[in-house]
Amino acid sequence: MRSVKHIFLLTVEFLFLFFLSVLPLMAGGGHGDEGELTQKVSTEGLEGFNLWFVNLYNDDRLIFALITLVIMGLVGITIAFVTEFFLKMFGLEVSKIEHKE
């Protein structure tokens, strides 16, 4: 009984999220081809890494998105390790919690 309830709730949640993502597409009204996104970021006054990153955004958004995803993951892992280090300094142990059923 528990697994049926679990599957039902997951199905309802999936359908809810699916319709939330599809409804804005259906509400577009069919105004024809929108074409490519043409917004460009100005590179005026930029140099070094910032210039490279803005040019990457302007020229190849897929690579920009993938690099941003990797950077965000690395920053998250770094924050986790730094937090764990400081917690250990205060004598708190960071470990997985064992569930007793």
Backbone as numpy.savetxt, mean C-alpha at the origin, in Angstrom:
# Nx Ny Nz CAx CAy CAz Cx Cy Cz
-20.01 -25.88 12.07 -20.83 -24.68 12.07 -19.96 -23.42 12.07
-18.87 -23.48 12.82 -18.00 -22.32 12.91 -17.36 -21.99 11.57
-16.95 -23.02 10.82 -16.30 -22.78 9.54 -17.30 -22.24 8.50
-18.54 -22.67 8.55 -19.56 -22.15 7.63 -19.79 -20.67 7.91
-19.86 -20.32 9.18 -20.05 -18.92 9.56 -18.84 -18.09 9.12
-17.66 -18.64 9.26 -16.43 -17.95 8.87 -16.40 -17.72 7.36
-16.73 -18.74 6.59 -16.76 -18.62 5.13 -17.82 -17.62 4.70
-18.97 -17.62 5.34 -20.03 -16.67 5.02 -19.57 -15.23 5.26
-18.94 -14.99 6.41 -18.47 -13.64 6.71 -17.37 -13.19 5.74
-16.48 -14.09 5.36 -15.45 -13.75 4.39 -16.06 -13.42 3.02
-17.08 -14.18 2.63 -17.75 -13.92 1.37 -18.44 -12.56 1.38
-19.13 -12.25 2.47 -19.80 -10.96 2.59 -18.78 -9.83 2.55
-17.67 -9.99 3.25 -16.63 -8.96 3.25 -16.03 -8.78 1.86
-15.77 -9.89 1.16 -15.24 -9.80 -0.19 -16.20 -9.07 -1.11
-17.48 -9.42 -1.06 -18.48 -8.77 -1.92 -18.58 -7.28 -1.60
-18.53 -6.93 -0.32 -18.60 -5.53 0.08 -17.42 -4.75 -0.50
-16.21 -5.29 -0.35 -15.03 -4.62 -0.88 -15.04 -4.57 -2.40
-15.54 -5.64 -3.04 -15.63 -5.67 -4.49 -16.56 -4.58 -5.00
-17.73 -4.45 -4.38 -18.68 -3.44 -4.84 -18.18 -2.03 -4.54
-17.45 -1.85 -3.45 -16.88 -0.54 -3.18 -15.86 -0.13 -4.23
-15.16 -1.11 -4.80 -14.17 -0.79 -5.81 -14.79 -0.68 -7.21
-15.92 -1.35 -7.46 -16.52 -1.35 -8.78 -17.51 -0.21 -8.97
-18.21 0.20 -7.93 -19.23 1.24 -8.06 -18.70 2.55 -8.63
-17.54 3.05 -8.21 -17.04 4.29 -8.84 -16.78 4.13 -10.34
-16.39 2.92 -10.76 -16.16 2.70 -12.19 -17.48 2.71 -12.95
-18.53 2.14 -12.34 -19.83 2.10 -12.99 -20.50 3.48 -12.99
-20.16 4.33 -12.05 -20.78 5.64 -11.95 -20.15 6.67 -12.88
-19.16 6.25 -13.67 -18.47 7.17 -14.56 -19.35 7.79 -15.62
-20.43 7.14 -16.00 -21.36 7.70 -16.97 -20.95 7.50 -18.42
-19.89 6.83 -18.69 -19.49 6.54 -20.06 -19.20 7.78 -20.87
-18.33 8.62 -20.41 -18.01 9.86 -21.11 -16.95 9.67 -22.18
-16.76 8.47 -22.63 -15.78 8.24 -23.68 -14.41 7.92 -23.12
-13.46 7.89 -24.02 -12.09 7.60 -23.61 -11.49 8.76 -22.84
-11.00 8.44 -21.69 -10.33 9.46 -20.88 -8.87 9.59 -21.30
-8.33 8.55 -21.84 -6.93 8.59 -22.28 -5.97 8.40 -21.13
-4.72 8.68 -21.41 -3.67 8.52 -20.41 -3.66 9.67 -19.42
-3.17 9.38 -18.23 -2.99 10.42 -17.24 -1.82 11.31 -17.69
-2.08 12.59 -17.83 -1.06 13.47 -18.40 -0.47 14.43 -17.38
-0.77 14.26 -16.12 -0.24 15.16 -15.11 1.26 14.93 -14.95
2.02 15.99 -15.00 3.46 15.93 -14.83 3.86 16.82 -13.66
4.87 16.37 -12.93 5.38 17.14 -11.81 6.57 17.97 -12.29
6.62 19.21 -11.87 7.71 20.10 -12.27 9.02 19.66 -11.63
10.08 19.70 -12.43 11.41 19.34 -11.93 12.26 20.57 -11.65
11.66 21.72 -11.66 12.38 22.97 -11.45 12.97 23.03 -10.04
14.26 23.28 -9.94 14.93 23.42 -8.66 15.29 22.11 -7.99
15.08 20.99 -8.66 15.41 19.69 -8.06 16.75 19.20 -8.60
17.43 18.42 -7.78 18.69 17.81 -8.22 18.91 16.53 -7.44
19.78 15.71 -7.96 20.14 14.47 -7.29 19.01 13.46 -7.26
18.84 12.83 -6.09 17.85 11.77 -5.93 16.43 12.28 -6.17
16.12 13.48 -5.68 14.78 14.02 -5.88 14.47 14.20 -7.36
15.42 14.68 -8.15 15.22 14.85 -9.59 14.99 13.50 -10.26
15.80 12.52 -9.90 15.64 11.18 -10.47 14.26 10.60 -10.14
13.83 10.76 -8.88 12.55 10.20 -8.45 11.39 10.89 -9.15
11.44 12.21 -9.31 10.36 12.93 -10.00 10.35 12.57 -11.48
11.52 12.44 -12.10 11.57 12.01 -13.50 11.01 10.61 -13.67
11.29 9.74 -12.72 10.74 8.39 -12.77 9.22 8.43 -12.68
8.69 9.29 -11.81 7.23 9.45 -11.70 6.64 9.97 -13.00
7.29 10.94 -13.61 6.77 11.52 -14.84 6.86 10.56 -16.03
7.90 9.74 -16.08 8.16 8.93 -17.28 7.64 7.50 -17.17
7.75 6.87 -16.01 7.38 5.46 -15.89 6.73 5.22 -14.53
5.42 5.35 -14.49 4.71 5.28 -13.21 4.70 3.88 -12.61
4.75 2.84 -13.43 4.75 1.47 -12.89 6.03 1.21 -12.11
7.17 1.56 -12.68 8.45 1.39 -11.97 8.47 2.26 -10.73
7.95 3.48 -10.82 7.87 4.37 -9.67 7.06 3.72 -8.55
5.91 3.13 -8.91 5.06 2.50 -7.90 5.76 1.30 -7.27
6.45 0.49 -8.06 7.15 -0.67 -7.51 8.29 -0.26 -6.58
9.05 0.75 -6.98 10.15 1.23 -6.13 9.59 1.82 -4.83
8.50 2.57 -4.93 7.87 3.13 -3.74 7.38 2.03 -2.81
6.83 0.96 -3.37 6.36 -0.17 -2.57 7.51 -0.82 -1.82
8.63 -1.02 -2.49 9.80 -1.64 -1.85 10.34 -0.73 -0.75
10.43 0.57 -1.03 10.93 1.51 -0.03 10.04 1.52 1.20
8.72 1.51 0.99 7.80 1.50 2.14 7.96 0.23 2.97
8.16 -0.90 2.32 8.39 -2.14 3.04 9.67 -2.09 3.86
10.74 -1.57 3.27 12.01 -1.46 3.98 11.92 -0.51 5.17
11.20 0.60 4.99 11.02 1.54 6.10 10.22 0.87 7.22
9.20 0.11 6.88 8.41 -0.59 7.89 9.23 -1.60 8.67
10.06 -2.36 7.96 10.93 -3.34 8.63 11.93 -2.63 9.53
12.48 -1.51 9.07 13.43 -0.74 9.87 12.77 -0.23 11.14
11.56 0.30 11.03 10.83 0.79 12.20 10.59 -0.35 13.18
10.26 -1.54 12.69 10.02 -2.68 13.56 11.28 -3.07 14.33
12.42 -3.10 13.64 13.66 -3.47 14.32 14.10 -2.42 15.34
13.95 -1.16 14.99 14.31 -0.09 15.94 13.41 -0.14 17.17
12.12 -0.36 16.95 11.18 -0.47 18.08 11.54 -1.65 18.96
11.84 -2.78 18.33 12.22 -3.96 19.11 13.50 -3.70 19.91
14.46 -2.99 19.34 15.71 -2.67 20.03 15.42 -1.83 21.28
14.60 -0.79 21.14 14.29 0.06 22.29 13.48 -0.69 23.35
12.58 -1.55 22.93 11.82 -2.33 23.91 12.74 -3.28 24.68
13.72 -3.86 24.00 14.67 -4.73 24.69 15.54 -3.94 25.67
15.84 -2.67 25.33 16.61 -1.83 26.25 15.85 -1.63 27.56
14.52 -1.57 27.49 13.70 -1.39 28.69 13.32 -2.71 29.33
13.85 -3.82 28.80 13.62 -5.12 29.41 12.36 -5.83 28.96
11.73 -5.36 27.94 10.53 -6.01 27.43 10.90 -6.98 26.33
10.36 -8.18 26.40 10.67 -9.20 25.41 9.61 -9.19 24.32
10.06 -9.15 23.08 9.16 -9.15 21.93 9.19 -10.55 21.33
8.05 -11.21 21.38 7.97 -12.56 20.81 6.51 -12.82 20.42
6.33 -13.91 19.73 4.98 -14.29 19.33 4.22 -14.82 20.54
2.94 -14.55 20.57 2.10 -15.01 21.66 1.59 -16.41 21.32
1.75 -17.33 22.23 1.24 -18.68 22.02 -0.23 -18.71 22.41
-1.04 -19.23 21.52 -2.46 -19.34 21.79 -2.76 -20.69 22.44
-3.53 -20.65 23.49 -3.90 -21.88 24.19 -5.37 -22.15 23.90
-5.62 -23.24 23.23 -7.02 -23.57 22.90 -7.45 -24.81 23.61
